[in-house]
Amino acid sequence: MSSERDIPSNSRTLAQLFEGLRAAAEPTRLRLLAICAEGEWTVSELVQVLGQAQPGVSRHLKLLSEAGLLERFREGSWVFYRKASRGAGAALAEALVRLLPVDDPMLQLDRERLAAVRAARRALVARWFDERALAWDSERDLAVEGAQVEAILERLFSECRPTNLLDIGTGTGRILEVLAPFVEEGVGIDISRDMLKVARAHLDRAGLRHCHVRWGDMYRLPVASGSFAAATLHQVLHFADDPFRVLAEARRVLRPEGILVVVDLAAHDCERLRSERKHRRLGFTEAEMARWFETLGLVADAPVRLQGPELAVLIWVARVPADAQSSGLQSQRRAA
């Protein structure tokens, strides 16, 4: 009797295709696939759109996920689903979505219900963000206007155009929005679930289907080593009680020739930021950052300095050497 190990690799691929087709060959599951191609949704939101009982919807989602057509991820007590973007089932999922008739009455009804779910989500986020918008904007624009920093980042990424980007401490997802035109995939990580709600709404409103956010700790990123071409830390590092460890984690997820962009305050003596804004660090010196980059095996350019009325912002760009193996990863393990 032949085992799975005896089956040629091309037959295993055919088997995966068959399993994917079998999982999708049901009206409700095709509807779910179409809905999840429009963003990422909780089970309760999908139940609202489909108008079906939760146990049945959950069973359909399980089958689609096991076949690799959907991605499933947990964030606290919530579970989100979206169309697969990688793996054996991603191409099939994309092909099936393209084949779905856009004028089908049931799919049209699903889109209308989906619009209502989106509106409810945005209204909830708007109420939350209205209470915090002023404080957050002043935090990000503490030293210089955000547009100045964004213009430099746009110029940098328009030149290098990395395939994928990890924005660590993404907050409202603003950096993902700014850099979305220059990357094929953008992922934002943040530990604040409230901020992730805001980021999701912003990305959804902008129609940036290739960008999404995840809950995660910047000290232990939920990302495989060497899986990103670029990473950004925008006004995040001064909140860290161990900035080097954060940098080491960012280095860990970068592949050879990947770039790390750090935007943060230059060293200052504005002590009130510790009490009023909860800053752990009062900015960073050029020498300090250069030493950290060297320890992590990164090659850094001279930072760009933007002087504001009270404080200055520094923009560092560091690169992983093309022949890099594990020097940065070893440093990360020592830091941990």
Kinemage of the C-alpha trace (Angstrom):
@kinemage 1
@onewidth
@group {chain A} dominant
@subgroup {mainchain}
@vectorlist {calphas} color= white
{ca met a 1} P 0.000 0.000 0.000
{ca ser a 2} L 1.465 3.371 -0.957
{ca ser a 3} L 1.815 6.089 1.653
{ca glu a 4} L 1.563 9.857 1.198
{ca arg a 5} L 5.366 9.907 1.080
{ca asp a 6} L 5.247 7.736 -2.049
{ca ile a 7} L 3.017 10.149 -3.947
{ca pro a 8} L 4.946 12.417 -6.349
{ca ser a 9} L 5.077 16.095 -5.405
{ca asn a 10} L 2.948 17.119 -8.385
{ca ser a 11} L 0.209 14.693 -7.256
{ca arg a 12} L 0.250 16.151 -3.766
{ca thr a 13} L -0.285 19.574 -5.333
{ca leu a 14} L -3.214 18.164 -7.303
{ca ala a 15} L -4.610 16.741 -4.070
{ca gln a 16} L -4.357 20.151 -2.414
{ca leu a 17} L -6.199 21.707 -5.331
{ca phe a 18} L -8.923 19.061 -5.079
{ca glu a 19} L -9.306 19.663 -1.326
{ca gly a 20} L -9.573 23.397 -1.905
{ca leu a 21} L -12.207 22.985 -4.599
{ca arg a 22} L -14.175 20.564 -2.461
{ca ala a 23} L -14.089 22.977 0.493
{ca ala a 24} L -15.327 25.871 -1.650
{ca ala a 25} L -18.021 23.880 -3.488
{ca glu a 26} L -20.935 25.059 -1.355
{ca pro a 27} L -22.963 28.301 -1.725
{ca thr a 28} L -22.431 29.624 1.800
{ca arg a 29} L -18.695 28.963 1.666
{ca leu a 30} L -18.399 30.763 -1.671
{ca arg a 31} L -20.226 33.712 -0.110
{ca leu a 32} L -17.823 33.642 2.833
{ca leu a 33} L -14.877 33.620 0.466
{ca ala a 34} L -16.269 36.671 -1.354
{ca ile a 35} L -16.871 38.524 1.917
{ca cys a 36} L -13.421 37.717 3.296
{ca ala a 37} L -11.858 39.040 0.103
{ca glu a 38} L -13.173 42.459 1.195
{ca gly a 39} L -11.262 42.682 4.467
{ca glu a 40} L -10.951 40.848 7.771
{ca trp a 41} L -14.011 40.021 9.848
{ca thr a 42} L -15.004 38.408 13.109
{ca val a 43} L -17.372 35.458 13.254
{ca ser a 44} L -20.117 37.658 14.695
{ca glu a 45} L -19.739 40.132 11.812
{ca leu a 46} L -19.908 37.304 9.274
{ca val a 47} L -23.030 35.969 10.999
{ca gln a 48} L -24.642 39.401 10.591
{ca val a 49} L -23.864 39.465 6.874
{ca leu a 50} L -24.973 35.908 6.126
{ca gly a 51} L -28.009 35.897 8.394
{ca gln a 52} L -27.225 32.335 9.506
{ca ala a 53} L -26.638 30.698 12.874
{ca gln a 54} L -23.140 30.993 14.317
{ca pro a 55} L -22.411 27.234 14.667
{ca gly a 56} L -23.015 26.683 10.962
{ca val a 57} L -20.955 29.716 9.937
{ca ser a 58} L -18.110 28.593 12.209
{ca arg a 59} L -18.167 25.129 10.616
{ca his a 60} L -17.922 26.625 7.120
{ca leu a 61} L -15.056 28.879 8.219
{ca lys a 62} L -13.216 25.912 9.685
{ca leu a 63} L -13.411 24.001 6.408
{ca leu a 64} L -12.242 26.969 4.363
{ca ser a 65} L -9.369 27.620 6.767
{ca glu a 66} L -8.242 23.996 6.799
{ca ala a 67} L -8.210 24.026 2.994
{ca gly a 68} L -5.971 27.107 3.037
{ca leu a 69} L -8.503 29.398 1.360
{ca leu a 70} L -8.906 31.632 4.417
{ca glu a 71} L -6.453 32.894 7.015
{ca arg a 72} L -7.549 32.733 10.638
{ca phe a 73} L -5.918 34.634 13.492
{ca arg a 74} L -6.819 35.284 17.103
{ca glu a 75} L -6.629 38.686 18.792
{ca gly a 76} L -7.593 38.420 22.457
{ca ser a 77} L -11.030 36.855 22.655
{ca trp a 78} L -11.800 37.646 18.993
{ca val a 79} L -10.966 35.583 15.924
{ca phe a 80} L -10.593 37.235 12.511
{ca tyr a 81} L -10.837 35.724 9.032
{ca arg a 82} L -9.554 37.036 5.704
{ca lys a 83} L -8.835 35.608 2.257
{ca ala a 84} L -5.545 33.721 2.216
{ca ser a 85} L -2.607 35.780 0.978
{ca arg a 86} L 0.035 33.036 1.032
{ca gly a 87} L 0.303 29.291 0.986
{ca ala a 88} L -1.033 26.645 -1.361
{ca gly a 89} L -4.637 27.867 -1.200
{ca ala a 90} L -4.011 31.577 -1.836
{ca ala a 91} L -3.912 31.341 -5.647
{ca leu a 92} L -7.023 29.178 -5.736
{ca ala a 93} L -8.879 31.558 -3.409
{ca glu a 94} L -7.986 34.502 -5.651
{ca ala a 95} L -9.058 32.624 -8.783
{ca leu a 96} L -12.399 31.626 -7.265
{ca val a 97} L -13.153 35.171 -6.146
{ca arg a 98} L -12.487 36.465 -9.667
{ca leu a 99} L -14.924 33.904 -11.071
{ca leu a 100} L -17.810 34.927 -8.817
{ca pro a 101} L -20.561 36.851 -10.697
{ca val a 102} L -20.623 40.414 -9.357
{ca asp a 103} L -24.305 40.852 -10.292
{ca asp a 104} L -25.527 37.791 -8.396
{ca pro a 105} L -28.468 38.923 -6.167
{ca met a 106} L -27.235 37.019 -3.103
{ca leu a 107} L -23.714 38.421 -3.388
{ca gln a 108} L -25.152 41.905 -3.874
{ca leu a 109} L -27.205 41.501 -0.695
{ca asp a 110} L -24.083 40.341 1.155
{ca arg a 111} L -22.226 43.462 0.006
{ca glu a 112} L -25.066 45.681 1.249
{ca arg a 113} L -25.050 43.987 4.648
{ca leu a 114} L -21.275 44.203 4.710
{ca ala a 115} L -21.517 47.958 4.161
{ca ala a 116} L -23.792 48.195 7.206
{ca val a 117} L -21.313 46.232 9.310
{ca arg a 118} L -18.516 48.534 8.147
{ca ala a 119} L -20.557 51.611 9.033
{ca ala a 120} L -21.230 50.291 12.539
{ca arg a 121} L -17.540 49.478 13.026
{ca arg a 122} L -16.483 52.963 11.895
{ca ala a 123} L -19.042 54.684 14.116
{ca leu a 124} L -17.701 52.793 17.123
{ca val a 125} L -14.128 53.722 16.235
{ca ala a 126} L -15.037 57.352 15.614
{ca arg a 127} L -16.509 57.701 19.115
{ca trp a 128} L -13.379 56.181 20.626
{ca phe a 129} L -10.939 58.198 18.540
{ca asp a 130} L -12.733 61.518 19.044
{ca glu a 131} L -11.810 61.326 22.707
{ca arg a 132} L -8.122 60.754 21.945
{ca ala a 133} L -7.401 62.316 18.558
{ca leu a 134} L -5.935 65.573 19.867
{ca ala a 135} L -3.550 63.852 22.274
{ca trp a 136} L -2.438 61.314 19.669
{ca asp a 137} L -1.816 63.903 16.958
{ca ser a 138} L 0.223 66.071 19.307
{ca glu a 139} L 2.208 62.984 20.327
{ca arg a 140} L 3.166 62.106 16.767
{ca asp a 141} L 3.821 65.744 15.760
{ca leu a 142} L 5.585 66.645 18.982
{ca ala a 143} L 8.799 67.863 17.346
{ca val a 144} L 8.045 68.474 13.645
{ca glu a 145} L 5.012 68.257 11.406
{ca gly a 146} L 4.234 64.679 10.437
{ca ala a 147} L 4.090 65.631 6.756
{ca gln a 148} L 7.832 66.365 6.744
{ca val a 149} L 8.663 62.887 8.013
{ca glu a 150} L 6.146 61.246 5.701
{ca ala a 151} L 7.639 62.979 2.648
{ca ile a 152} L 11.063 61.536 3.447
{ca leu a 153} L 9.628 58.056 4.000
{ca glu a 154} L 7.697 58.231 0.731
{ca arg a 155} L 10.852 59.198 -1.153
{ca leu a 156} L 12.848 56.379 0.445
{ca phe a 157} L 10.245 53.688 -0.211
{ca ser a 158} L 9.525 54.893 -3.747
{ca glu a 159} L 13.183 54.183 -4.500
{ca cys a 160} L 13.630 50.811 -2.781
{ca arg a 161} L 10.046 49.456 -3.142
{ca pro a 162} L 10.308 46.493 -0.739
{ca thr a 163} L 7.932 43.613 -1.362
{ca asn a 164} L 6.527 43.659 2.163
{ca leu a 165} L 6.628 45.965 5.175
{ca leu a 166} L 6.200 45.391 8.914
{ca asp a 167} L 5.176 48.543 10.808
{ca ile a 168} L 5.956 47.909 14.480
{ca gly a 169} L 3.803 49.877 16.917
{ca thr a 170} L 1.513 50.850 14.057
{ca gly a 171} L -0.931 52.868 16.182
{ca thr a 172} L -3.620 54.245 13.890
{ca gly a 173} L -1.981 52.637 10.851
{ca arg a 174} L -0.874 55.984 9.435
{ca ile a 175} L 2.535 54.753 8.228
{ca leu a 176} L 0.886 51.809 6.470
{ca glu a 177} L -1.412 54.270 4.681
{ca val a 178} L 1.508 56.475 3.632
{ca leu a 179} L 3.705 53.643 2.370
{ca ala a 180} L 0.984 51.402 0.911
{ca pro a 181} L 1.605 52.562 -2.712
{ca phe a 182} L 5.193 51.312 -2.540
{ca val a 183} L 4.758 47.795 -1.101
{ca glu a 184} L 2.948 44.644 -2.151
{ca glu a 185} L 1.943 43.824 1.426
{ca gly a 186} L 1.902 45.866 4.620
{ca val a 187} L 1.411 44.481 8.126
{ca gly a 188} L 1.011 46.593 11.254
{ca ile a 189} L 1.636 45.269 14.773
{ca asp a 190} L 0.393 46.963 17.935
{ca ile a 191} L -0.318 45.908 21.504
{ca ser a 192} L -3.255 48.314 21.901
{ca arg a 193} L -6.466 46.703 20.720
{ca asp a 194} L -8.167 50.108 20.683
{ca met a 195} L -5.526 51.440 18.307
{ca leu a 196} L -5.956 48.371 16.099
{ca lys a 197} L -9.666 49.146 15.785
{ca val a 198} L -8.772 52.628 14.552
{ca ala a 199} L -6.132 51.279 12.158
{ca arg a 200} L -8.521 48.710 10.690
{ca ala a 201} L -11.132 51.362 10.023
{ca his a 202} L -8.579 53.670 8.378
{ca leu a 203} L -7.198 50.934 6.124
{ca asp a 204} L -10.683 49.737 5.236
{ca arg a 205} L -11.843 53.261 4.381
{ca ala a 206} L -8.768 53.799 2.184
{ca gly a 207} L -9.438 50.501 0.372
{ca leu a 208} L -5.954 49.177 1.184
{ca arg a 209} L -6.729 45.475 0.902
{ca his a 210} L -3.033 44.586 0.807
{ca cys a 211} L -2.453 46.098 4.245
{ca his a 212} L -3.681 44.687 7.538
{ca val a 213} L -2.923 44.847 11.250
{ca arg a 214} L -2.345 42.315 14.012
{ca trp a 215} L -2.158 42.358 17.770
{ca gly a 216} L 1.362 41.721 19.009
{ca asp a 217} L 4.125 42.711 21.400
{ca met a 218} L 7.083 44.592 19.921
{ca tyr a 219} L 9.411 42.564 22.157
{ca arg a 220} L 8.098 39.262 20.775
{ca leu a 221} L 6.804 39.903 17.289
{ca pro a 222} L 4.364 37.233 16.022
{ca val a 223} L 6.324 37.036 12.781
{ca ala a 224} L 8.750 34.470 11.372
{ca ser a 225} L 12.447 35.318 11.206
{ca gly a 226} L 13.650 36.733 7.900
{ca ser a 227} L 10.146 37.183 6.509
{ca phe a 228} L 10.076 40.924 5.720
{ca ala a 229} L 11.936 43.174 3.295
{ca ala a 230} L 11.396 46.296 5.416
{ca ala a 231} L 10.406 47.269 8.951
{ca thr a 232} L 9.517 50.641 10.453
{ca leu a 233} L 9.491 51.992 14.004
{ca his a 234} L 7.810 55.395 13.880
{ca gln a 235} L 7.861 57.311 17.184
{ca val a 236} L 7.713 54.024 19.075
{ca leu a 237} L 11.154 53.402 20.543
{ca his a 238} L 10.976 56.117 23.225
{ca phe a 239} L 8.158 54.176 24.895
{ca ala a 240} L 10.323 51.051 25.218
{ca asp a 241} L 11.992 50.134 28.481
{ca asp a 242} L 14.501 48.075 26.437
{ca pro a 243} L 14.965 49.809 23.069
{ca phe a 244} L 17.804 47.524 21.985
{ca arg a 245} L 15.628 44.464 22.384
{ca val a 246} L 12.958 46.066 20.202
{ca leu a 247} L 15.558 46.806 17.536
{ca ala a 248} L 16.851 43.243 17.801
{ca glu a 249} L 13.370 41.869 17.195
{ca ala a 250} L 12.975 44.143 14.181
{ca arg a 251} L 16.333 42.895 12.884
{ca arg a 252} L 15.234 39.288 13.406
{ca val a 253} L 12.285 39.558 11.035
{ca leu a 254} L 14.303 41.163 8.232
{ca arg a 255} L 15.739 39.136 5.387
{ca pro a 256} L 19.166 39.812 3.805
{ca glu a 257} L 19.189 43.260 2.128
{ca gly a 258} L 16.155 44.227 4.199
{ca ile a 259} L 15.908 47.772 5.563
{ca leu a 260} L 15.014 49.048 9.017
{ca val a 261} L 13.711 52.617 9.316
{ca val a 262} L 13.581 54.204 12.758
{ca val a 263} L 11.923 57.581 13.313
{ca asp a 264} L 12.265 58.986 16.800
{ca leu a 265} L 13.181 61.974 18.911
{ca ala a 266} L 16.771 63.138 19.166
{ca ala a 267} L 18.144 63.174 22.703
{ca his a 268} L 16.542 65.994 24.732
{ca asp a 269} L 15.953 67.099 28.323
{ca cys a 270} L 12.199 67.666 28.223
{ca glu a 271} L 11.467 65.756 31.420
{ca arg a 272} L 7.755 66.538 31.364
{ca leu a 273} L 7.313 64.007 28.568
{ca arg a 274} L 7.926 61.247 31.090
{ca ser a 275} L 5.079 62.340 33.341
{ca glu a 276} L 2.693 63.742 30.731
{ca arg a 277} L 3.267 61.360 27.798
{ca lys a 278} L 4.671 58.276 29.528
{ca his a 279} L 7.934 58.369 27.561
{ca arg a 280} L 10.491 55.943 28.937
{ca arg a 281} L 13.401 57.481 27.034
{ca leu a 282} L 14.139 61.141 26.366
{ca gly a 283} L 15.159 60.551 22.779
{ca phe a 284} L 18.324 58.939 21.427
{ca thr a 285} L 21.792 60.098 20.416
{ca glu a 286} L 23.281 59.323 17.030
{ca ala a 287} L 26.184 57.489 18.686
{ca glu a 288} L 23.869 55.327 20.766
{ca met a 289} L 21.807 54.233 17.783
{ca ala a 290} L 24.936 53.646 15.675
{ca arg a 291} L 26.314 51.350 18.363
{ca trp a 292} L 23.108 49.336 18.498
{ca phe a 293} L 22.994 48.965 14.719
{ca glu a 294} L 26.605 47.791 14.663
{ca thr a 295} L 25.928 45.228 17.387
{ca leu a 296} L 23.019 43.882 15.354
{ca gly a 297} L 25.118 43.594 12.209
{ca leu a 298} L 23.255 46.395 10.418
{ca val a 299} L 24.862 48.931 8.084
{ca ala a 300} L 23.403 52.385 8.733
{ca asp a 301} L 23.346 55.630 6.772
{ca ala a 302} L 23.911 58.942 8.514
{ca pro a 303} L 20.558 59.915 10.055
{ca val a 304} L 18.411 62.727 8.691
{ca arg a 305} L 17.743 65.407 11.303
{ca leu a 306} L 14.567 67.511 11.288
{ca gln a 307} L 14.588 70.356 13.779
{ca gly a 308} L 11.292 71.410 15.305
{ca pro a 309} L 10.492 74.439 17.444
{ca glu a 310} L 11.296 72.559 20.650
{ca leu a 311} L 12.587 69.093 19.788
{ca ala a 312} L 14.283 67.393 16.850
{ca val a 313} L 13.417 64.185 15.018
{ca leu a 314} L 16.010 61.789 13.619
{ca ile a 315} L 15.355 59.338 10.793
{ca trp a 316} L 17.718 56.378 10.667
{ca val a 317} L 17.940 53.903 7.783
{ca ala a 318} L 19.860 50.687 8.429
{ca arg a 319} L 20.312 47.728 6.108
{ca val a 320} L 20.918 44.014 6.545
{ca pro a 321} L 23.996 42.990 4.503
{ca ala a 322} L 23.300 40.748 1.525
{ca asp a 323} L 25.500 37.991 2.960
{ca ala a 324} L 24.078 38.246 6.486
{ca gln a 325} L 23.287 34.975 8.218
{ca ser a 326} L 22.569 35.005 11.905
{ca ser a 327} L 24.738 37.713 13.495
{ca gly a 328} L 21.751 39.906 14.189
{ca leu a 329} L 19.706 36.977 15.424
{ca gln a 330} L 22.443 35.968 17.844
{ca ser a 331} L 22.483 39.499 19.183
{ca gln a 332} L 18.737 39.312 19.623
{ca arg a 333} L 19.063 36.135 21.660
{ca arg a 334} L 21.699 37.767 23.860
{ca ala a 335} L 19.379 40.738 24.395
{ca ala a 336} L 16.504 38.456 25.407
